[in-house]
Amino acid sequence: MRVNVNPKHIRRTKIVATVGPASESDDMIAKLIAAGVNIFRLNFSHGTADHHVVVAARIRKQASIAGLYVGIMADLQGPKIRIGSFRNGSVELAAGDRFRLDLDLADGEGDFRGVGLEYKELCSSVVKGDILLLDDGRIRLRVDDVEASTVDCTVVIGGTLGSRKGINRLGGGLAAPALTAKDLTDIDSLSELRPDIVAVSFVSTAEDIFQTRRLLQQHQLQPAIIAKIERAEVVADEDTLSDIVEASDGVMVARGDLGVEVGDAQLIGIQKALISQARTMDRVVITATQMMESMINSSMPTRAEVFDVANAVLDGTDAVMLSAETAVGSYPVEVVQAMADAALGAERQPVSRTSRFRLNRAFASAQEAIAMSAIYAANHFDNVRGIACLTESGTTPRLMSRLSSGLPIFALSNLSETLQKLCLCRGVVPLFFDATAFDEDCIDARAIEFLVDGGYLQKGDSIILTKGERIGTAGSTNIMKILQVD
């Protein structure tokens, strides 16, 4: 018999960890799962498709050993616009230096005077006075003159500029198709990897999401699709942004490139608005980039990083993400533990456990009405220790997760694909339970017995149970009960 688990100590916010050289071994993956990772991110900007398949198999093996559902996210590279290479690997630029971006300069021929790049639309995308941001904004250039194949600039902020660094325009506007030739090849490779989630980089329109979904369906794949919001022009256009959110299964507040284009001061409000909009539209949301950046080389986070994670949790994010911290950092396990502690600390605050969201909105279906009613009842009945949701498609627990609560949502299903996708939803604990194996008149008792045996409930507790009259039929949830553990 397992020791009873206090529902108040079940972390609701999910943790996404990027896999890399520091974290891709079987042993390290096992340690990261034990530390609290819910989803592993495979970054297709690095490594080969074949290697990602190998790592995905390791993740599934270690998740199975741990007896937990752990999601796998394939993050497509997208059209990251980069400068070419320098002869000596890098150059030193000082404020006031002249520097040329030259479309005709061969790769590898760059020096202190200028560098090439493959983005042929550059000269038609910038005008005199524009500010170009290189290497995530560490280097800034002011455009002085634009010709057919060259852009002459003055260095505003200098430093060391390495080969193949990214280039953005302050305010956005350097656009390219979201799916590159590499992305199309990588999507073809996903047949073997079979990710639970696919993230699309540099999304500019809803059609980018529709195209990705069509391509995945051609391979008989139906993962959740996450739109990475990282273009200034997207957040500046309310209609475009709403269309993208609606077309996707969720969004990522990708604060790296987005912060470079809009400026960090503007990013604060954008993050809060995006989280709110995603939850209002019943979509999941991930907050990402530099959340615990100092822990790449330090065994402890800064207080500001703890506050950053906590604020995202209080805003209602479903998940917080680690990038270089776990991919190449020296303390991958410690950073996951620190992030989990920060999330739990925020979740203990009363404001994160109650919600008036949607109380003035009509329900679109019996399923939605049950989902919302269950959360409301759970938040106002002191003896309730959680919500048990018998589910096929995962829609009901996902809808429940849009409202704030201090109680876990136990998603009970016999469909692994459903449970894997629910790894990303805030407050949802995915558990394998085959309701079809029991007679209908004893399913309720068997579900409670299952949760007691798992240590989630004990005698005297109450739990809210939701299900459909037709067990095994998706979208049929229309029953809610409050049951006591005898």
Secondary structure, DSSP 8 states (H G I E B T S, - for coil): ------GGGS--SEEEEE--TTT-SHHHHHHHHHHT--EEEEETTSS-HHHHHHHHHHHHHHHHHHT---EEEEE------BB--BTTSEEEE-TT-EEEEETTS-TT-BBTTEEEBS-TTHHHH--TT-EEEETTTTEEEEEEEE-SSEEEEEEEE-EEEETT-BEEETT------SS-HHHHHHHHHHHHH--SEEEESS--SHHHHHHHHHHHHHTT---EEEEEE--HHHHT-HHHHHHHHHHSSEEEEEHHHHHHHH-HHHHHHHHHHHHHHHHHTT-EEEEESSTTGGGGT-SS--HHHHHHHHHHHHHT-SEEEESHHHHT-S-HHHHHHHHHHHHHHHHTSGGGT---TTTTS--SSHHHHHHHHHHHHHHT-TTEEEEEEE-SSSHHHHHHTTS--SS-EEEEES-HHHHHHGGGSTTEEEEE--GGGS-GGGHHHHHHHHHHHTTS--TT-EEEEEEESSTT-TT-EEEEEEEE--
